[in-house]
Amino acid sequence: MDQTFKDFEFIIINDKPQSKNETIIKSFHDSRIRYVRNKHNLGLAKTLNKGIRLSRGTYVARQDDDDFALPARIKRQFDFLEKYKTIDMVGTWTEIYSNKQSKGKFHKHPSQNYILQFDLLFNNPFVHSSMMLRKKIFNEVGLYTTNPKRQPPEDYELWSRIAKSHKIANIPEILQIYREIEGSMSRKNKNPFVENVSLFSKENICSLLNLDHKNRVVHNLVCLANQQYNTMNKHLNFNEIRELLLEIVSVISQKEGLTRYKKQKLEERAMFFFRKIYQNYMITKRPYTPLRLWKRIQQCFY
C-alpha cells in the first residue's frame, strides 16, 4: 500500500477460509483493495488464475503474502513496460530474507531477453513474486497449469510457454524482498519439483530445436543440469552435449536477430554453463568413470 505508483487495484484472495487472515485484511480501509474469500481451498495455481480473471488492469503484478514489494517496484515495472512495448513480462532482482532478517544474499538473474531465453531452457531465471505481465498475453498462451502432474513449479511452466512467442526481461534492481520461511509452500512437503523442472527443460529444448522429446543427448544434458546422474543414458558423450549447446545458441541467435556481439555473449554463456555441468559431473562421478571417458571429456575444451 506504500507504493509510489498509486493507480492500482489490490486483489487479495484468501485461500484458507477458516484462517485469521480475513480479520487482518478487513482491518485495512482502502478502496483499492478487492478482497475475495474462496469457499474451498483451491490451491496456488487455481487461485492465481482466479485473481488474473478478476483483474481489470492492463498489467498483472504478482505478490506473495510473505514477501515485501519495495516502494518503487510497481512504478519501475510499469514505466519499463510502457517504454519497451515489445517486452511482455518483467521481473526484478530480489534480496533474500530469513523471516525479517536479511541473509546478505540476492537473486540477481540476467536482465536481457536473449540471455533469459537461453537460461529458461534449463531452469527458472525469475522470482515468481516479483513478476509483472501484460494481461493480454494470458489470452494467447493460457493461464497457470492446473494439471497436478505439472505442478510445481507452475510458474516455470507458464514462463516457458510465454517465452516461446514473447520477449522477457528482468529489471536489474533490488525491488522485492523474498522471504524464506519454514513451513511456507515452497519449503514444506516432498514434491516433484526437480522432476518437473527436468520435464519442462526437455520440452523447452526439444521445442526450440524441433527434436523428439526422447532425444538421448537432450536427456543427458538435462540430467547433468539438474544433477540427476543416475538417470542419464549410458552413452554419455560430452562432445555431443557441447555441440547441442552451440546449436541452441545458433537457433536463438537467428530467432532473436542477434548482432555478432550479442551472439558472442550468448556463446560465452553457453560455454560457462557447459563447464559448470561438466565440473559437477566430475566431482560426483570421477572415481567411477573409466579413464577413456575422461580423455574424451578433456578434448571438449580444446
C-alpha positions as CSV (number, residue, x, y, z in Angstrom):
1,M,0.0,0.0,0.0
2,D,3.1,2.3,0.3
3,Q,3.9,2.0,-3.4
4,T,4.9,5.3,-5.1
5,F,2.6,4.2,-8.0
6,K,-0.9,4.7,-6.7
7,D,-3.3,3.8,-9.5
8,F,-3.8,0.0,-9.0
9,E,-6.3,-2.5,-7.7
10,F,-5.0,-4.8,-4.9
11,I,-6.8,-8.2,-5.3
12,I,-6.3,-10.3,-2.1
13,I,-7.6,-13.8,-2.3
14,N,-7.9,-15.8,0.9
15,D,-7.5,-19.4,0.1
16,K,-7.9,-20.5,3.8
17,P,-11.5,-19.6,4.6
18,Q,-11.2,-20.6,8.3
19,S,-8.0,-18.7,8.9
20,K,-7.5,-15.4,10.8
21,N,-6.4,-13.7,7.6
22,E,-9.8,-12.3,7.0
23,T,-9.8,-10.2,10.2
24,I,-6.4,-8.8,9.3
25,I,-7.3,-8.0,5.7
26,K,-10.6,-6.3,6.7
27,S,-8.8,-4.1,9.2
28,F,-7.4,-2.1,6.2
29,H,-9.7,0.5,4.7
30,D,-8.6,1.4,1.2
31,S,-10.9,1.5,-1.9
32,R,-8.1,-0.2,-3.9
33,I,-8.4,-3.4,-2.0
34,R,-10.6,-6.1,-3.5
35,Y,-10.9,-8.9,-1.0
36,V,-12.1,-12.4,-2.2
37,R,-12.6,-15.4,0.1
38,N,-12.5,-18.8,-1.5
39,K,-15.3,-21.1,-0.3
40,H,-13.0,-24.0,-0.5
41,N,-9.2,-24.3,-0.6
42,L,-8.3,-24.2,-4.3
43,G,-4.5,-24.3,-4.1
44,L,-2.0,-21.9,-5.6
45,A,-2.5,-22.3,-9.4
46,K,-6.3,-22.1,-9.4
47,T,-6.2,-19.2,-7.0
48,L,-3.7,-17.3,-9.2
49,N,-5.9,-17.9,-12.2
50,K,-8.9,-16.6,-10.3
51,G,-7.0,-13.4,-9.5
52,I,-6.0,-12.9,-13.1
53,R,-9.6,-13.4,-14.3
54,L,-10.8,-10.9,-11.7
55,S,-8.2,-8.3,-12.6
56,R,-9.3,-5.2,-14.7
57,G,-5.9,-3.6,-15.4
58,T,-3.6,-3.6,-18.4
59,Y,-0.9,-5.3,-16.3
60,V,-0.9,-8.0,-13.7
61,A,1.6,-7.9,-10.9
62,R,2.4,-10.9,-8.6
63,Q,2.8,-10.6,-4.9
64,D,3.2,-13.5,-2.4
65,D,1.8,-12.8,1.1
66,D,5.1,-13.5,2.8
67,D,7.3,-11.2,0.6
68,F,7.8,-7.4,0.5
69,A,7.5,-5.2,-2.5
70,L,9.8,-2.2,-2.1
71,P,8.0,1.2,-2.6
72,A,9.3,1.8,-6.2
73,R,8.7,-1.7,-7.5
74,I,5.3,-1.2,-9.3
75,K,6.3,2.2,-10.6
76,R,9.6,0.9,-12.1
77,Q,7.9,-2.1,-13.7
78,F,5.0,0.0,-15.1
79,D,7.4,2.5,-16.6
80,F,9.5,-0.3,-18.0
81,L,6.6,-2.0,-19.8
82,E,5.2,1.4,-21.0
83,K,8.6,2.2,-22.5
84,Y,9.5,-1.2,-24.0
85,K,6.4,-2.2,-25.9
86,T,7.9,-5.4,-27.3
87,I,8.6,-6.9,-23.8
88,D,5.6,-8.6,-22.3
89,M,6.9,-9.9,-18.9
90,V,9.4,-8.4,-16.5
91,G,10.7,-9.5,-13.1
92,T,13.2,-7.8,-10.7
93,W,16.2,-8.6,-8.7
94,T,15.4,-9.6,-5.1
95,E,17.1,-9.7,-1.7
96,I,16.7,-12.8,0.4
97,Y,15.4,-12.6,3.9
98,S,15.1,-15.3,6.6
99,N,11.9,-14.2,8.3
100,K,12.6,-10.5,8.9
101,Q,16.4,-10.5,8.7
102,S,18.5,-10.1,5.5
103,K,20.7,-13.1,4.7
104,G,23.0,-10.9,2.7
105,K,22.1,-12.9,-0.4
106,F,20.3,-11.9,-3.6
107,H,18.6,-13.3,-6.7
108,K,20.3,-11.3,-9.5
109,H,19.2,-13.1,-12.6
110,P,20.1,-11.8,-16.1
111,S,18.1,-8.9,-17.5
112,Q,18.5,-9.3,-21.3
113,N,15.9,-11.2,-23.3
114,Y,18.3,-13.3,-25.3
115,I,20.2,-14.5,-22.2
116,L,17.0,-15.3,-20.4
117,Q,15.7,-17.2,-23.4
118,F,18.8,-19.4,-23.0
119,D,18.6,-19.8,-19.2
120,L,14.9,-20.5,-19.3
121,L,15.6,-23.7,-21.4
122,F,17.1,-25.2,-18.2
123,N,15.6,-23.5,-15.2
124,N,13.6,-20.6,-13.9
125,P,15.5,-17.2,-14.0
126,F,12.7,-15.3,-12.4
127,V,11.5,-14.7,-8.9
128,H,7.7,-15.5,-9.0
129,S,6.5,-12.8,-6.6
130,S,8.4,-10.1,-8.5
131,M,6.7,-10.5,-11.8
132,M,4.6,-8.1,-13.9
133,L,2.9,-9.1,-17.1
134,R,0.7,-7.6,-19.8
135,K,-2.7,-9.2,-19.1
136,K,-3.3,-9.7,-22.8
137,I,-0.7,-12.5,-23.1
138,F,-2.9,-14.8,-21.0
139,N,-5.4,-14.8,-23.8
140,E,-2.7,-16.0,-26.1
141,V,-0.8,-18.6,-24.0
142,G,-3.3,-19.5,-21.3
143,L,-3.2,-19.3,-17.5
144,Y,-1.2,-21.3,-14.9
145,T,-1.4,-25.0,-15.4
146,T,-3.9,-26.7,-13.1
147,N,-2.7,-30.2,-14.1
148,P,-1.4,-31.7,-10.8
149,K,1.2,-33.7,-12.7
150,R,2.8,-30.5,-13.9
151,Q,2.9,-28.8,-10.5
152,P,5.1,-27.5,-9.0
153,P,6.7,-25.3,-10.4
154,E,3.7,-23.9,-12.2
155,D,5.5,-20.5,-12.7
156,Y,8.4,-22.1,-14.7
157,E,5.8,-24.0,-16.8
158,L,4.0,-20.7,-17.6
159,W,7.1,-18.6,-18.3
160,S,8.3,-21.3,-20.7
161,R,5.1,-21.1,-22.7
162,I,5.3,-17.3,-22.7
163,A,8.9,-17.1,-23.8
164,K,8.3,-19.1,-26.9
165,S,6.5,-16.2,-28.5
166,H,7.2,-13.2,-26.3
167,K,10.2,-11.2,-25.2
168,I,11.0,-11.2,-21.5
169,A,13.2,-9.3,-19.1
170,N,14.4,-8.6,-15.5
171,I,15.0,-5.1,-14.1
172,P,18.5,-5.2,-12.6
173,E,17.5,-3.5,-9.4
174,I,16.6,-4.8,-5.9
175,L,12.8,-4.1,-5.9
176,Q,11.5,-7.1,-4.0
177,I,12.3,-8.9,-0.7
178,Y,12.0,-12.7,-1.0
179,R,11.4,-14.3,2.4
180,E,12.4,-17.9,3.2
181,I,10.1,-19.1,6.0
182,E,9.9,-22.5,7.5
183,G,6.5,-24.0,6.6
184,S,6.0,-21.8,3.5
185,M,4.5,-23.5,0.4
186,S,7.9,-23.6,-1.4
187,R,9.7,-25.2,1.6
188,K,7.3,-27.8,3.0
189,N,6.3,-31.3,2.0
190,K,8.0,-33.6,-0.5
191,N,7.1,-32.6,-4.1
192,P,8.1,-33.5,-7.6
193,F,9.8,-30.1,-8.2
194,V,13.1,-31.3,-9.6
195,E,11.4,-33.9,-11.8
196,N,9.1,-31.3,-13.3
197,V,11.9,-28.9,-13.9
198,S,13.7,-31.6,-15.9
199,L,10.5,-32.3,-17.8
200,F,9.8,-28.7,-18.7
201,S,13.5,-28.3,-19.6
202,K,13.4,-31.2,-22.0
203,E,10.2,-29.8,-23.5
204,N,11.7,-26.4,-24.0
205,I,14.9,-27.6,-25.7
206,C,13.1,-30.1,-28.0
207,S,10.5,-27.4,-29.0
208,L,13.3,-24.9,-29.8
209,L,15.3,-27.4,-31.9
210,N,12.3,-29.4,-33.2
211,L,13.6,-32.6,-31.7
212,D,11.9,-35.7,-30.4
213,H,11.2,-35.5,-26.7
214,K,13.1,-38.8,-26.2
215,N,16.3,-37.4,-27.7
216,R,19.2,-39.0,-25.9
217,V,21.6,-36.0,-26.0
218,V,18.9,-33.7,-24.7
219,H,18.1,-36.2,-21.9
220,N,21.7,-36.3,-20.8
221,L,22.1,-32.6,-20.9
222,V,19.1,-32.0,-18.7
223,C,20.2,-34.7,-16.3
224,L,23.6,-33.1,-16.0
225,A,22.0,-29.7,-15.5
226,N,19.8,-31.0,-12.6
227,Q,22.5,-33.4,-11.2
228,Q,20.3,-36.4,-11.9
229,Y,23.3,-38.6,-12.8
230,N,21.6,-41.9,-12.0
231,T,19.0,-41.4,-14.7
232,M,21.5,-40.5,-17.5
233,N,21.8,-42.6,-20.6
234,K,24.8,-44.9,-20.5
235,H,26.1,-43.5,-23.9
236,L,27.2,-40.1,-22.4
237,N,29.2,-38.0,-24.9
238,F,30.3,-34.5,-23.8
239,N,31.2,-33.5,-27.3
240,E,27.6,-34.1,-28.4
241,I,26.4,-32.1,-25.5
242,R,28.7,-29.2,-26.3
243,E,27.5,-29.3,-29.9
244,L,23.9,-29.3,-28.8
245,L,24.6,-26.2,-26.7
246,L,26.2,-24.4,-29.7
247,E,23.2,-25.4,-31.8
248,I,20.9,-23.8,-29.2
249,V,23.0,-20.6,-29.4
250,S,22.7,-20.6,-33.2
251,V,18.9,-21.1,-33.2
252,I,18.3,-18.4,-30.5
253,S,20.6,-16.0,-32.4
254,Q,18.6,-16.5,-35.6
255,K,15.3,-16.3,-33.8
256,E,16.2,-13.1,-32.0
257,G,18.2,-11.5,-34.8
258,L,21.2,-11.0,-32.6
259,T,24.2,-8.9,-33.5
260,R,27.6,-10.6,-33.7
261,Y,28.5,-9.1,-30.3
262,K,25.3,-10.5,-28.6
263,K,25.8,-13.9,-30.2
264,Q,29.3,-14.0,-28.8
265,K,28.0,-13.1,-25.3
266,L,25.4,-15.9,-25.7
267,E,28.0,-18.4,-26.7
268,E,30.1,-17.4,-23.7
269,R,27.0,-18.0,-21.5
270,A,26.5,-21.5,-23.1
271,M,30.2,-22.4,-22.6
272,F,30.1,-21.2,-19.0
273,F,27.1,-23.4,-18.5
274,F,28.8,-26.4,-20.2
275,R,31.9,-26.1,-17.9
276,K,29.6,-25.9,-14.8
277,I,27.7,-29.1,-15.6
278,Y,31.0,-30.8,-16.5
279,Q,32.6,-29.8,-13.2
280,N,29.5,-31.0,-11.3
281,Y,29.7,-34.3,-13.0
282,M,33.5,-34.6,-12.3
283,I,33.0,-34.0,-8.6
284,T,30.3,-36.6,-8.3
285,K,31.3,-39.3,-10.8
286,R,35.1,-39.1,-11.3
287,P,36.0,-42.1,-9.0
288,Y,33.8,-44.4,-11.0
289,T,34.4,-43.1,-14.5
290,P,36.7,-45.0,-17.0
291,L,39.9,-43.2,-18.0
292,R,39.0,-43.3,-21.7
293,L,35.8,-41.3,-20.9
294,W,37.8,-38.6,-19.1
295,K,40.2,-38.3,-22.0
296,R,37.2,-37.7,-24.3
297,I,35.8,-35.1,-21.9
298,Q,39.0,-33.2,-21.7
299,Q,39.1,-33.0,-25.5
300,C,35.9,-30.9,-25.4
301,F,37.9,-27.9,-24.1
302,Y,40.5,-27.9,-26.8
